[in-house]
């Protein structure tokens, strides 16, 4: 008799109305060992200055789908317009931010799961160099 590899056969179902929220307001949806889903629901309009404050690079890849609203995704030296029906990819480690132009709803999958091991934790501000002087 052949040895059969064991694999996870568990099924997970989550109701988004009871999903926990992450540090940036996202709703965490179903999560597996290698991939997880999250929902950005009716994200508010931002100014470009506000959007730039959210610039980050993450230790996971993101694949997303826009349900409603519009945003510009600034990623490295590119700008990508996100409209309803658009799908997009943010590679692991890419510097990026979203400028929301209309209340924005999107579903994203992250790999590895964003909410595990503090991958979504806000990054601390870089330390201030006490030897640097600013000119006014």
Secondary structure as GFF3:
##gff-version 3
##sequence-region A 1 136
A	DSSP	three_ten_helix	16	18	.	.	.	ID=ss1
A	DSSP	beta_strand	27	31	.	.	.	ID=ss2
A	DSSP	beta_strand	36	43	.	.	.	ID=ss3
A	DSSP	alpha_helix	48	53	.	.	.	ID=ss4
A	DSSP	beta_strand	61	75	.	.	.	ID=ss5
A	DSSP	beta_strand	78	82	.	.	.	ID=ss6
A	DSSP	beta_strand	87	90	.	.	.	ID=ss7
A	DSSP	beta_strand	96	111	.	.	.	ID=ss8
A	DSSP	three_ten_helix	116	118	.	.	.	ID=ss9
###
